[in-house]
Amino acid sequence: MFKPHVTVATVVQAEGQFLVVEERVRGRATLNQPAGHLEANETLLQAAARELSEETGIEAVPQAFLGMHQWIAPDNTPFLRFLFCLDLPAIVETYPQDRDIDRCWWLPPEEILTSKKLRSALVAESLRVYQHGPRYPLSILSAFQWPFSEDAPAAGA
């Protein structure tokens, strides 16, 4: 059975700058959006908010869903990456809680798009989707538990 890694990422923008996290991958400093794996018993939106908090210290819920990318990493690991966005009114201080995050940077889009330090091509593609793609309401996502209950709140509720 095919079992891809399910991840979430959030493009965070404030004052025309974009938030990226710097993390070491195999000893190399890389840049990524705040992102990580979906954990058991959490919704995609809960995972995105948790990763944002852990990696940046920002306590917020993404505002919109941007889309999903299916990606095969160079080591043949399959991923499904669910992409969200958050627009903040101003640049805020960051306080990474995750030991894997060295620091956070607020950067102009051109610097991210031309960087040689991106963790994967999905980092630049996610920024391009934010800049040019549609935004979908969070209500497009639904989460249900078994046994199914019609009284259960929707994912964005």
Residue pairs with C-beta under 8 A, 6 or more apart in sequence:
2 78
4 70
4 78
4 79
4 80
5 37
5 77
5 78
5 79
5 80
6 37
6 38
6 79
6 80
6 82
7 35
7 36
7 37
7 38
7 79
7 80
7 81
7 82
8 35
8 36
8 37
8 38
8 44
8 47
8 48
8 51
8 81
8 82
8 83
8 84
9 32
9 33
9 34
9 35
9 48
9 51
9 81
9 82
9 83
9 84
9 122
9 126
10 33
10 34
10 35
10 48
10 51
10 52
10 62
10 83
10 84
10 85
10 86
11 18
11 33
11 66
11 83
11 84
11 85
11 86
11 126
11 127
11 129
11 130
12 18
12 19
12 33
12 34
12 52
12 56
12 58
12 85
12 86
12 87
12 88
13 19
13 85
13 86
13 87
13 88
13 130
14 87
14 88
14 89
14 90
14 91
14 92
14 106
15 90
15 91
16 108
16 109
17 91
17 106
17 107
17 108
18 106
18 107
18 108
18 109
18 112
18 127
18 130
19 33
19 34
19 56
19 58
19 94
19 104
19 105
19 106
20 31
20 32
20 33
20 104
20 105
20 107
20 112
20 123
21 31
21 32
21 33
21 34
21 55
21 56
21 96
21 101
21 103
21 104
21 105
22 29
22 30
22 31
22 101
22 102
22 103
22 104
22 105
22 117
23 29
23 30
23 32
23 100
23 101
23 102
23 119
24 30
24 100
24 102
25 119
28 117
29 102
29 117
30 117
30 118
30 119
31 105
31 112
31 115
31 117
31 118
31 119
31 123
32 118
32 119
32 120
32 123
33 123
33 126
34 51
34 52
34 55
34 56
34 58
35 51
35 55
35 81
36 47
36 50
36 51
36 54
36 55
37 47
38 44
38 47
39 47
39 50
42 50
43 141
43 143
43 155
44 82
44 141
44 143
44 155
45 61
45 62
45 84
45 138
45 141
45 155
45 156
48 61
48 62
48 82
48 84
49 59
49 60
49 61
49 62
52 58
52 60
52 62
52 86
53 59
53 97
54 96
54 97
54 98
55 96
55 97
55 98
55 101
55 104
56 94
56 95
56 96
56 101
56 104
57 93
57 94
57 95
57 96
57 97
58 86
58 88
58 92
58 94
60 86
60 88
61 86
62 84
62 85
62 86
62 138
63 84
63 85
63 86
63 87
63 138
64 84
64 85
64 135
64 136
64 137
64 138
65 82
65 83
65 84
65 135
65 136
65 137
65 138
65 140
65 141
66 83
66 84
66 85
66 126
66 129
66 130
66 133
66 134
66 135
66 136
67 83
67 129
67 133
67 136
68 80
68 81
68 82
68 83
69 79
69 80
69 81
69 83
69 122
69 125
69 126
70 78
70 79
70 80
70 81
71 78
71 79
71 81
71 120
71 122
72 78
72 79
73 79
73 120
81 122
81 126
83 126
83 129
85 130
85 135
91 106
94 103
94 104
96 102
96 103
96 104
109 127
109 131
112 118
112 123
112 124
112 127
113 124
113 127
113 128
115 124
118 124
137 156
138 155
138 156
139 154
139 155
139 156
141 155
141 156
142 154
142 155
143 154
143 155
144 152
145 152
